[in-house]
Amino acid sequence: MVVPLPPDRSPPERCHSFPPRCRNASRYQVLLGATQLSNPGPQACYIRVAQVVTNPLYAGEASSGDVALLHLAKAVTFTRYVSPICLPGTGVRFPPGLNCWVTGWGNLRCCEEVPAPQALQKLAVPIIDTGNCSAMYATDAGNRLQPRHIRDDMLCAGYAEGKKDACKGDSGGPLVCPLGSQWALAGIVSWGEGCGVRNRPGVYTRLTAYRDWIRRHIPKLHFMGEPGPARGWGRRSS
């Protein structure tokens, strides 16, 4: 999935996908236009990553700043299989109960990988109020590393009863939400406790919290809900 960045940039990613020892851009490629990992098809393409830009707030698993930008080595050509999505401005809201979608090639269950040909998975998850999400994570907390309080730069989505969730291998994937006639990138899969565990919904990096940081690196980028040229990005199909 590609977001509306200049043609030599790629989507925001989670920062913990790029630990310090692995931030050498030459180690990475971006795969675009594929819905099957083991059989990408002729519509898919690989583009080399030229630079990895991590957020200075990132301090480890479940911390703030779990977002990174990838500078691609060449321009992205948009097709029916490769298209951008809107990045929300700070004034865009994703209200509790809004049904959004998370996609990825992560595990189907805690220890069960997606079988060949590794088809892209999708799941509808409703946005959860931040206060309610903090209360869920405080329930039966026990000994754990994750914070009991969900920070302002985090966004929760999922189900109190569990059973449906992003899982291992989905980290860095998009949480996209319908807003009117367009789709917006609300969050990036960041952390959680287990997969589909009761009172442990998925926690995502909230994109609106990093609008200014993204703008500093990409000054000409237009954000949804802010004055600027009209864009057709993220258009919902009828």
C-alpha angles and dihedrals in degrees: 000000000000127000126210099276127135111287095263094054133079133207126293112270133193113272097226088063084072110049115188094262091052103047094104099121092210088071093067143071129179118228113211131187097017127129095174120052097201093043108030094171132214093292092064128085140186122226123189119239112237099184139009116211113194127191116254092222093066111112104162142298114351093007130126119271096048093154135095138182124225121211108208124217093231142015122283117238111215118223137159086280098042118049137147129247131213121266110217122236121228092267095058113105130203103200124211111271095030108138111233134170132239120194135188150121095254129129119303088217134004094288103010117100124207106271123236131316080035098223118202110262127215133193134184111229127175121228112254124213110256094232092050090048091052089050091052092052090049090057112101088347099166117162114340144135099231119097116253090219117068106225125231092252091058131083128200126213132168140061132312090220091053120211093119121064148115111278145192109320095028094087113125091025124131129265104202127188133194114241112178108304095344142067122234131197101240099171152348122239104258118156148329142158110271121318121294093350118163112262091007108098122176117279119214136188106256107233096203089062090062099045094111093046091050091046091053090059096038107030097177095052115123118220125207113258095024130102113271144100117324114261134195093206120131094016113173115234116239 
